[in-house]
Amino acid sequence: MNSPHLRKGSRQPQPAPKGKLRLYSNRFCPYSQRVMLVLDSKKIAYDVVNINLHSKPDWYYEKSPYGKVPAIELESGDVLYESLIIADYLDEKYRSNHLQSVDPLQKAKDRLLIEDFNRMVHTMTNFLSSIGRFSLEDDEVIVNGLTTFERELFHRGTPFFGGSKPGMLDLMIWPWCERAEILKLFGNANLLKKDKYRRLLEWCRRMSEEPSVKKSFMESDIHIKYLQSYRAGRPDYDMILDSSE
């Protein structure tokens, strides 16, 4: 998982070992983490090829036509991309630990909540990739989004959105929740008020303790260090590898 990120000029790696899927990923990409969370939750065997998104290998466009991560290569040789499409495929193909509600209406409602969350993701991404501060409009998008999910946990009355254990909705929003502490340093420190989002913060604590989440989890200081390198125009994708040597 912490292998070096392949860049332009690198050789295409050998096929994945028999019995394993191949995930083309980037260690700091939240969309790639979505797929890792599904793979780890369902205990699907896979290996990882990390891609340098600042200098992508030419051969990678044969795998993912837009050069995006994540992409997953199946044993058949077929390749899927887009995190939500991959997550849906994996949940339907591998039936153990089913992540989506068996109730079609609840499944549709959960997907609507993921779409609502994506509005917050767009705002966070635009902010974190720039040098500016949150605007009043940005604050409103984030506050309204957090309030929606705080209320949803209250109405469901369960530890996770998926019930007694994390489901697809939990996994699809977690990568950005893992990075929420960044907002306190680079954004509005008052956004994540403990008294206002008590259930959501308790959900975050529970999620961080899940074995399948721990496998891809990174502490806030690592996310912050990466963000600083990204904002400086020199994204250090291999900082974890460097620090372990």
C-alpha positions as CSV (number, residue, x, y, z in Angstrom):
1,M,0.0,0.0,0.0
2,N,2.9,2.3,0.7
3,S,4.9,1.4,-2.4
4,P,6.4,4.3,-4.4
5,H,4.1,6.1,-6.7
6,L,4.9,5.3,-10.4
7,R,5.5,8.3,-12.6
8,K,6.0,9.1,-16.2
9,G,8.7,6.9,-17.7
10,S,8.2,4.1,-15.3
11,R,7.6,0.5,-16.6
12,Q,4.2,-1.0,-16.4
13,P,4.1,-3.5,-13.5
14,Q,3.5,-7.2,-13.9
15,P,-0.1,-8.4,-13.6
16,A,-1.5,-8.9,-10.1
17,P,-0.8,-12.2,-8.5
18,K,-3.5,-14.9,-9.2
19,G,-6.5,-14.5,-7.1
20,K,-6.0,-10.8,-6.4
21,L,-7.6,-7.7,-7.9
22,R,-5.4,-4.8,-8.7
23,L,-6.1,-1.3,-7.4
24,Y,-4.5,1.6,-9.1
25,S,-4.5,4.2,-6.4
26,N,-2.8,7.2,-4.8
27,R,-2.0,7.2,-1.1
28,F,-3.5,10.7,-0.6
29,C,-6.5,10.4,-2.8
30,P,-9.8,10.2,-0.8
31,Y,-11.6,8.6,-3.8
32,S,-9.0,5.8,-3.8
33,Q,-9.5,5.4,-0.1
34,R,-13.2,4.8,-0.7
35,V,-12.4,1.7,-2.7
36,M,-9.8,0.5,-0.2
37,L,-12.4,0.8,2.6
38,V,-14.8,-1.4,0.6
39,L,-12.1,-3.9,-0.3
40,D,-10.9,-4.2,3.3
41,S,-14.4,-4.3,4.8
42,K,-15.3,-7.2,2.5
43,K,-11.9,-8.8,2.9
44,I,-11.3,-9.0,-0.8
45,A,-7.7,-9.9,-1.8
46,Y,-6.0,-7.1,-3.8
47,D,-2.7,-5.5,-4.4
48,V,-2.0,-1.8,-5.0
49,V,-0.1,0.1,-7.7
50,N,0.3,3.8,-6.7
51,I,0.2,6.4,-9.4
52,N,1.9,9.8,-9.3
53,L,-0.9,12.1,-10.3
54,H,1.5,15.0,-11.0
55,S,3.4,12.9,-13.5
56,K,1.4,10.0,-14.7
57,P,2.9,7.1,-16.6
58,D,1.9,6.9,-20.2
59,W,0.8,3.3,-19.9
60,Y,-1.7,4.2,-17.2
61,Y,-4.0,5.8,-19.8
62,E,-4.5,2.3,-21.2
63,K,-6.0,1.3,-17.8
64,S,-7.9,4.5,-17.0
65,P,-8.7,6.6,-20.1
66,Y,-8.8,9.9,-18.2
67,G,-5.7,9.1,-16.1
68,K,-7.8,9.2,-12.9
69,V,-7.6,7.1,-9.8
70,P,-9.0,4.9,-8.5
71,A,-9.2,2.2,-11.1
72,I,-9.5,-1.5,-10.4
73,E,-8.3,-4.3,-12.7
74,L,-10.3,-7.5,-12.5
75,E,-8.9,-11.0,-13.0
76,S,-10.7,-10.9,-16.4
77,G,-8.5,-8.0,-17.4
78,D,-11.5,-5.6,-17.4
79,V,-10.8,-2.2,-15.7
80,L,-13.4,-0.1,-13.9
81,Y,-12.9,3.5,-12.7
82,E,-14.9,6.0,-10.7
83,S,-15.1,5.3,-7.0
84,L,-18.9,4.9,-6.6
85,I,-19.1,2.6,-9.6
86,I,-16.3,0.4,-8.3
87,A,-17.9,0.3,-4.8
88,D,-21.2,-0.7,-6.2
89,Y,-19.7,-3.4,-8.4
90,L,-17.6,-4.9,-5.5
91,D,-20.7,-5.0,-3.2
92,E,-22.8,-6.8,-5.8
93,K,-20.0,-9.1,-6.9
94,Y,-18.7,-10.1,-3.5
95,R,-21.7,-10.9,-1.3
96,S,-20.0,-11.3,2.1
97,N,-20.6,-8.4,4.4
98,H,-23.1,-6.7,2.2
99,L,-22.7,-2.9,2.6
100,Q,-25.8,-1.5,1.0
101,S,-29.4,-1.7,2.4
102,V,-31.5,-4.6,1.0
103,D,-34.4,-2.1,1.0
104,P,-34.4,-0.4,-2.4
105,L,-35.9,2.8,-0.9
106,Q,-33.3,3.1,1.9
107,K,-30.5,2.3,-0.6
108,A,-31.8,5.2,-2.8
109,K,-32.0,7.5,0.2
110,D,-28.4,6.6,1.2
111,R,-27.3,7.4,-2.4
112,L,-29.0,10.8,-2.1
113,L,-27.1,11.5,1.1
114,I,-23.8,10.6,-0.7
115,E,-24.7,13.1,-3.4
116,D,-25.5,15.7,-0.7
117,F,-22.1,15.0,0.9
118,N,-20.4,15.5,-2.5
119,R,-21.4,19.2,-2.4
120,M,-19.4,19.5,0.7
121,V,-16.5,17.6,-0.9
122,H,-16.5,20.0,-3.8
123,T,-16.3,23.0,-1.4
124,M,-13.6,21.4,0.7
125,T,-11.5,20.4,-2.4
126,N,-11.7,23.9,-3.9
127,F,-10.6,25.4,-0.6
128,L,-7.9,23.0,0.3
129,S,-6.3,23.2,-3.2
130,S,-6.1,27.0,-2.9
131,I,-4.3,29.4,-0.6
132,G,-7.4,31.3,0.4
133,R,-9.7,31.2,3.4
134,F,-13.3,29.9,3.6
135,S,-15.9,32.4,2.4
136,L,-19.3,32.9,4.0
137,E,-20.8,30.8,1.2
138,D,-18.3,28.0,1.8
139,D,-19.2,28.1,5.5
140,E,-22.8,27.8,4.7
141,V,-22.3,24.7,2.5
142,I,-20.2,23.0,5.1
143,V,-22.5,23.9,8.1
144,N,-25.7,22.8,6.2
145,G,-24.0,19.5,5.2
146,L,-22.8,18.7,8.7
147,T,-26.2,19.5,10.2
148,T,-27.9,17.2,7.7
149,F,-25.7,14.3,8.7
150,E,-25.9,15.1,12.4
151,R,-29.7,15.0,12.2
152,E,-29.6,11.8,10.1
153,L,-27.7,10.0,12.9
154,F,-30.2,11.2,15.4
155,H,-33.2,9.9,13.3
156,R,-31.6,6.6,12.7
157,G,-30.6,6.1,16.3
158,T,-27.7,3.8,15.4
159,P,-24.0,4.0,15.9
160,F,-23.3,4.1,12.2
161,F,-25.4,5.2,9.2
162,G,-25.4,1.5,8.2
163,G,-26.8,0.4,11.6
164,S,-24.7,-1.5,14.1
165,K,-21.7,-1.6,11.7
166,P,-20.5,0.7,8.9
167,G,-22.4,0.4,5.6
168,M,-21.8,1.9,2.2
169,L,-22.8,5.4,3.2
170,D,-20.3,5.4,6.1
171,L,-17.5,4.3,3.9
172,M,-18.2,6.7,1.1
173,I,-18.1,9.8,3.3
174,W,-15.3,8.7,5.7
175,P,-12.2,9.7,3.7
176,W,-13.2,13.4,4.0
177,C,-14.2,13.1,7.6
178,E,-10.7,11.7,8.3
179,R,-9.4,14.9,6.8
180,A,-11.7,17.2,8.7
181,E,-9.1,18.3,11.2
182,I,-7.4,20.1,8.4
183,L,-10.2,22.6,8.3
184,K,-9.3,23.8,11.8
185,L,-5.9,24.8,10.7
186,F,-6.6,26.1,7.2
187,G,-10.2,27.1,7.4
188,N,-12.8,28.1,10.0
189,A,-11.8,26.6,13.3
190,N,-15.4,27.0,14.5
191,L,-16.9,24.7,11.9
192,L,-16.5,21.5,13.9
193,K,-18.2,22.4,17.2
194,K,-18.4,19.5,19.7
195,D,-21.7,20.6,21.2
196,K,-23.3,21.1,17.8
197,Y,-22.1,17.9,16.1
198,R,-21.9,15.5,19.1
199,R,-23.3,12.5,17.3
200,L,-21.2,13.1,14.2
201,L,-18.0,13.4,16.2
202,E,-18.8,10.2,18.1
203,W,-19.4,8.5,14.8
204,C,-16.0,9.7,13.7
205,R,-14.4,8.2,16.8
206,R,-16.2,4.9,16.2
207,M,-15.2,4.8,12.5
208,S,-11.5,5.4,13.4
209,E,-11.6,2.3,15.6
210,E,-12.9,0.0,12.9
211,P,-10.3,-2.5,11.8
212,S,-11.1,-2.1,8.1
213,V,-10.7,1.7,8.5
214,K,-7.4,1.5,10.4
215,K,-5.8,-0.2,7.4
216,S,-5.9,3.0,5.3
217,F,-6.1,5.6,8.1
218,M,-3.6,8.4,8.3
219,E,-3.2,10.9,11.1
220,S,-4.0,14.6,10.6
221,D,-0.4,15.7,10.7
222,I,0.4,13.5,7.7
223,H,-2.5,14.9,5.8
224,I,-1.5,18.4,6.7
225,K,2.1,17.8,5.6
226,Y,1.0,16.4,2.3
227,L,-1.4,19.4,1.8
228,Q,1.4,21.8,2.4
229,S,3.6,20.1,-0.3
230,Y,0.6,20.1,-2.7
231,R,0.0,23.8,-2.2
232,A,3.6,24.5,-2.8
233,G,3.3,22.8,-6.2
234,R,5.5,19.8,-5.2
235,P,3.0,17.1,-3.9
236,D,5.1,14.6,-1.9
237,Y,3.2,11.4,-2.5
238,D,6.0,9.3,-1.1
239,M,6.4,11.0,2.2
240,I,5.2,8.0,4.1
241,L,7.7,5.8,2.3
242,D,10.5,8.3,3.0
243,S,9.7,8.5,6.7
244,S,9.7,4.7,7.1
245,E,13.2,4.3,5.6
